[in-house]
Amino acid sequence: MTGNSKFEVLHEFVEPARANLSPETWDYLMGGAETETSLNRNRMSIDALALRPRVLRNVEHVDLSGKFLGSSWRLPVLLAPIGSLQDMTKGGGKAPARAAAKFGVAHMLSSSCAPGLEEVAAAAPQHPKIFQIYVRGDAGWLDELVRRAIDHGYMAICFTVDLDTFGRRERDIAKRYLTTARRKASGEEHQARFCWSDVERIKKKFDIPLILKGIATPGDAARAAGMGIDAVYVSNHGGRQLDHVQGSTDVLPEIVEKIAGRAEIIVDGGYMRGSDIVKAIALGADAVGIGRLQGLAAAAGGEDAIIRMLEILEQEIKHCLMLLGVTSFAELDPSFVTRVTPLQNNWLDSAFPLLREGY
């Protein structure tokens, strides 16, 4: 433990984060596109699953570790890429990189996160890291960026493929707000023209695992697996791009079935609790991306708070697995969940209902 007893439950990161952030940055972190239907569906799709426990099993010893992309991790959790994290915590991408290294989970750095891939690599030099790319230049520009990532020890490259244009995030638009990264953004037309043939070219040219983030349909997942993509990242960008899409957890089983083991699967979208992680793994995910929860912890207390968040998440996961009657993630399968009618809560109330009671 970090000794940071200020945080004992996950909802305790919320209010300090809000107090430390400007209203504009808070809305950037917590908001979604247009009506925020996709944002709420992410959480609702998790709430629409109930757990089905087994009893009278020996669960004295529980293994919480996970394995994906050839590495073993303390938890099957990925600190997901957050653009403009530098607006939320000192050091930007260095904070989650160091936290991931100290705790033992994967970290994916956003290419729109300062201080850049070189400095973040130096912040946690021995820990495996993944570099996520928004395409902002031609083939030569992209090849050079991939080479830089490889040269600085990144274990995999992830292309975000659901940002052909920026989603209409009305909280930001109404405040006339742009993040530090967005103010500097240029070359967005290159992302709009980025397509399957470009992915094939990169795969042939570079010997490094590739991930496609933003897969939301079984057809696209199958195409990615068919061309040898190492991991499919099921995501709707946290509900921040196209509004009115399915929640990630709703589409996950279809994608797992379609891929049939040909690629590993990462998923994100509304995962805020240990039981959420367990549900996703039971449905067939290999790892679960943590975005907003990571951002809340970073804003609440930087690197130490991110580590503490992971410690609490680990406690929740352990309790959940023990009470389900299993001793490892490998014992889970879809029979441990069943569909139910979700409670009609806003997504944040759904994850942290005690906030409404003033705890």
Secondary structure, DSSP 8 states (H G I E B T S, - for coil): --S-TT-SSGGGGHHHHHHHS-HHHHHHHH--STT-HHHHHHHHHHHTEEE----S---SS-B--EEETTEEESSSEEE---TTGGGTSTTTTHHHHHHHHHHT-EEEEETTSTT-HHHHHHHSTTS-EEEEE---S-HHHHHHHHHHHHHTT-SEEEEE-S-SS----HHHHHTT---HHHHH---HHHHHH--HHHHHHHHHH--S-EEEEEE-SHHHHHHHHHTT-SEEEE--GGGTSSSS---HHHHHHHHHHHHTTSSEEEE-SS--SHHHHHHHHHTT-SEEEE-HHHHHHHHHHHHHHHHHHHHHHHHHHHHHHHHHT-SBGGG--GGGEEE-------HHHHH-GGGGGT-
